[in-house]
Amino acid sequence: MRQTISFNTKWAFTKMADEPPVVLPDRWIWVNIPHTWNAIDGQDGGSDYWRGTAWYAKELNKRDLPEADRYYIQFDGTNARAKLFVNGALIASHDGGYSAWRVDLTDVLDETNLLAVAVNNEENKEVYPQNADFTFYGGIYRDVKILAVSDTHFDLDSYGGTGICVTAEVTEDLRAKYALDESQEAALIAAGSPGARAGQKDVHTSPAKIRVRTWIHKPAGYLEVLIKDAEGNTVGKQSVPAKISQELTFFIDANLWRGTADPYLYTAEAMKAMQKIPAQGSTAFTRCTPTNRSAFRNTEPTPSTGTPITRAGAITRRSIRRSTTKW
């Protein structure tokens, strides 16, 4: 059973160190995570904000952790390069300011431990993005967690993922569903409410396929996967012998995701049979059709407005293909 422990509070911080400390420094300042050292100079409109290497340090006592077979530390975001030291020894490094990363601490933990993290946001030639119109805020700017798991667990060593990937696909186009020819479809799109005007069943549902792929470390027993709708009702269920990697497919009559008009989500829950749910992911079904003048979502004209933000992550992955939205 996976347990997650927040590791955000009371980190020692400095910009004046060159190497990892051997004891918890008493002259560094105390900060809580999320934290950035560019909170002020990074938003004053200039390009003179401080970029360099800063250090964070925090003690970890093994007796404070729940009993488990393995312990991981997870950083949801460190911008842009980071190195993790445990009791003075370099354990891991990570390049990339907008992706989560985690490290298996099990074999390096003593009863009392000092964790130190060096974070660097200097210009470099290796880490993407190389330039942008926003500040490259330095620091551990997203949550830090300790994950306590059994030997059999959804794999935490696979590219920063959670051990589960959910892919949603609308499997039937609207023209086939409503038995429309091309001119009828164009007229319904122009009307903006195809289901109601055609006198057909609800246009906002469609046959759909959900693929759930899992990765399990030391698989044992059975894997159970549930698909639940937005109301929490189970609309799909499979139980199979657990394997290192496997994919299960579900077919449902899905409510289509319609943005703010109806942000309908489905949830996939994966678990070792008879145990607490240790991994899950959410997904939605929609069809996006670009044209020269506008864009259509599920045949409804949809204005494209908004503000872009930089929050890409290794744990969540989004792509759009013609008639498919995937997470």
Secondary structure, DSSP 8 states (H G I E B T S, - for coil): --EEEE--S-EEEESS-SS--SS--SSSEEE-SS--TTTTTTSSSSS----SEEEEEEEEEGGGS---SEEEEEES-EESEEEEEETTEEEEEEE-TTS-EEEE-GGG--SEEEEEEEEE----SSSS-S--SS----EE-S-EEEEEE-SSEE-SSSTT--SEEEEEEE-S-HHHHTT--HHHHHHHHHHT-HHHHHT-S-TTEEEEEEEEEEEEES--SEEEEEEE-TTS-EEEEEEEE--SEEEEEEEEEEE---GGG----EEEEEEETTS---EEEEE----EEE-SS-EEETTEE------------SS---EEETTEEE-
